[in-house]
């Protein structure tokens, strides 16, 4: 019985800051962001957008192509949750009108959280082959203004329907994974911006990649030649290129020429370049970008996925693209969404960045900005109220 990703959809903010604008204000060479980090724009969430609205907007189109009563599991991976107690999944469950016979919870392990959800959901659909699981990764990546992490900020959500006999990607059972207690990136409860030991975090990313890859290789008997494309967690796209080269080095294969590197990894980077880091969503944003944009027909081809969450948890796994996959993608929606965003000036970006909800328990209505299908309408007596965007 095949299990895997039946449908996938990606959502990001309608607003972005061009990194050339940020470079100018910070007095940095724009090529450092464009070439050194591999980023062009960062998605900026307006005050009425949060991980709940991003996640519900990402999931809504999936429900139009499935029987929502079959969804009995909703796993929401995020590090930017809106409540210390109540799962963001519960708000999403309500907005989507899912069946009350549904387990809905939030999962946390930095950017790895959606992969934890995916792996749990795969085991669950094996036990319940007629049911479906909705797995969502959504995050808002924030670092201090002027910090080295600032140009890697972003936001977005990916929703995936997990089922037996999936229409997009049948996942292989062999996976390599690695847990280790490290302090490379973290966000104490009292902070809205992450703290990070940036250079160290990239070293841990690459070393856990090697360990996960070695395990995957030993368990599956597969080598790099068996993988048509490779998707990686994308804190910034340049790191994925380095990650692929790192595996080549591990395999004692000559470093790929630029065109081969782009063929194997490049198409998965297109969306992330335009949004910045989307933490829990980023690997699956990369997968969406690959399936939407790769010029070759990937039917029957095996692709690898590497998930990394600081703190840290890493996993290397793979899946086979299904023959009808192109008929079940939301490519036009993704391309239009990215093409129709509103560019912010630096001042507008900083104003949005500094905006803070009043925490006095009063009745606060939030002015409408451009969002996806859902928006945060207001906060009253410390309760968040969401609504359909008009
Ligand atoms: P930095 O100090 O700004 O950058 O920090 P740098 O000086 O190392 O430069 C970056 C690259 O740009 C270098 O390339 C430079 O040479 C190049 P490299 O040598 O590494 O190949 N460069 C230029 N290129 C062209 N023209 C120029 C130019 N100048 C320099 N003029 C850092 C970079 C990534 C550390 C910083 O952005 C940061 O702290 N980011 C946040 C942390 C991060 O993204 N870590 C990634 C791994 S951890 C992870 O993935 C988990 C995470 O997603 C969170 C989660 O799990 O939830 C973050």
Boltz pocket constraint, residues with backbone or C-beta under 6 A from the ligand:
constraints:
  - pocket:
      binder: B
      contacts: [[A, 29], [A, 31], [A, 32], [A, 33], [A, 35], [A, 36], [A, 37], [A, 79], [A, 109], [A, 110], [A, 111], [A, 112], [A, 148], [A, 149], [A, 150], [A, 152], [A, 184], [A, 185], [A, 196], [A, 197], [A, 198], [A, 199], [A, 201], [A, 202], [A, 205], [A, 233], [A, 234], [A, 235], [A, 236], [A, 239], [A, 277], [A, 279], [A, 280], [A, 308], [A, 309], [A, 310]]
      max_distance: 6.0
